[in-house]
Amino acid sequence: MISGGFMAADAQKKSTKLFHARMQVLRIEEWCVEAENAEEARALLVSGAGHRCTPGESLHVEFAQFIDD
């Protein structure tokens, strides 16, 4: 059951709207690949092979644009 005081507080809240935006994010991640040696591993990683081992850290975030509804 909701008390009258709780409903009054909700009615007094400002009406907000959800906005979507595109953000450019620079992230440093650790990637892994199986290879016979470092040279092969480098070539595989440069070609896009491998997978992310850790999600990494966001180093820089920049607003790009709002997405229109």
Secondary structure, DSSP 8 states (H G I E B T S, - for coil): ---HHHHHHHHHS-------EEEEEEEEEEEE---SSHHHHHHHHHTT-SEEEEEEEEEEEEEEEE---
